[in-house]
């Protein structure tokens, strides 16, 4: 004989005292709030203080009481939970739904009791005007079947200090609990999505400024850009100031960085928003890595949208506050994925290791890289494309890049070695300048510009691996290369103006097949063949 146990749950009315709420919860302490049978215990959150919200069960399709509705009424609420789990590995139909009786923006802060990590296998949904904060120092995981759809979403392992218009998020120094968005999970927000912890792993679909939602079967529907408002911000730090309404563009302040021995902010999935930002700093003697895996894509969808990765230094949308010792640890960036937006900014106080594709579509400063050293990842090198704008690359040491394409002037300067796969500058009268101040300049691909090309390695060598083309029919472009020694390769070096090749202290040599062409008649080719 089988026995099915069902229970009736009386909603905790808005404004009801603790005793009334206890009647709906603590009297059934052996069962998670809103469950249909003991066998399915702990598949929905357990409330300890509704904070004035009305909480009740609802049916999810044929699954009786598999949903939990949190009705905020006409004002923002703070709800205390003993645990906040939605579904299990064997049941992902459960839902938690946040509703409001007004259309004005509201915030619900969900505080989870210490020691109970949150596992989301089902779905969390909210009205478009509700910002949902899930606060759990023990960690938060959206598993492969988990999802969110609603106004905005903030996930954090911090404790909150409410300052009205802002929230101060304080993560305990030794708190290594992570925020994990597993592969297969889907987070959709009409507004912004923010995650703050010392360790973050984002392998699923994260889409701010998006209309995505879920049908009755839990399948993603309406996955499309919303209205150009709503950012993604993933932040590794221990002391962060975040706007309560998490609007867009989103401005954050980090007062203190990570304090674990090693902390990681890793993006492995598909992330999009009006602006996409990965921020972090590290305290003294601590290491922090912001990592974009080769399978990841970061896309800024707004007309003027930016992808910003800032590690150890301020970037667009990030202010660094506090004392220096709280933010001057070793911070670095590694990106092997696909980044695209109107503008890209990758800035770090440490090293930048980059491969994959970086595409800036803006008309002005489309790509900005700034780091102590800029290198490839293994044999991989970053490909930079700014078809409508300019590219700025700044390093305190060496620079290693793959192909570079830009509409406007390109000037790459490395204090030591500069290695680049090839550079193309397309707009009329645009110049190309490559400088290795105290090292060697190595170009493995072709160089082309509609006007002048200038190469310099005053203390080292220049090595060319392909053709060089300076100028077009409408311009008189010069090709000038100066170094202690020059290796010209076996390609064609041509200019509509002058070709000037100077070796100040060593050899000037080319390989079989080298051709040098100068339409101006001023070609200094040191005896190698000229057409």
Secondary structure, 3 states (H helix, E strand, C coil): CCCCCCCCCCCECCCCCHHHHHHHCHHHCCCCCCCCCHHHCCCCCEEEECCCCEEEEEEECCEEEEEEEEECCCCCEEEEEEECCECECCECCCEEEEECCCCCCEEEEEEECCCCCEEECCEEEECCCEEEEEECCCCEEECCCCEEEECEEEEECCEEEECCCEEEEECCCCCCCEEEECCCCEEEECCCEEEEECEEEECCEEECCECCEECCCCCEECCCECCCCCCEEEEECCEEEEECCCCCCCCEEEEECECCCEEEEEECCEEEECCEEEEECECCCCEEEEEECCCCEEEECCCCCEEEEEECCCECCEEECCCHHHCCCEEEEEECCEEEECEEEEEECCEEEECCEEEECCCCEEEEEEECEEECECCECCEEEECCCEEEEEECCCEEEEEEEECCCEEEEECCCEEEEEEEECCCCCCEEEEECCCCEEECCCEEECCCEEEEEEEEEEEECCCEEECCCCCCCCEEEEEEEEECCCCEEEECCCEEEEECCCCEECCCCCEEEECCCCEECCCCCEC
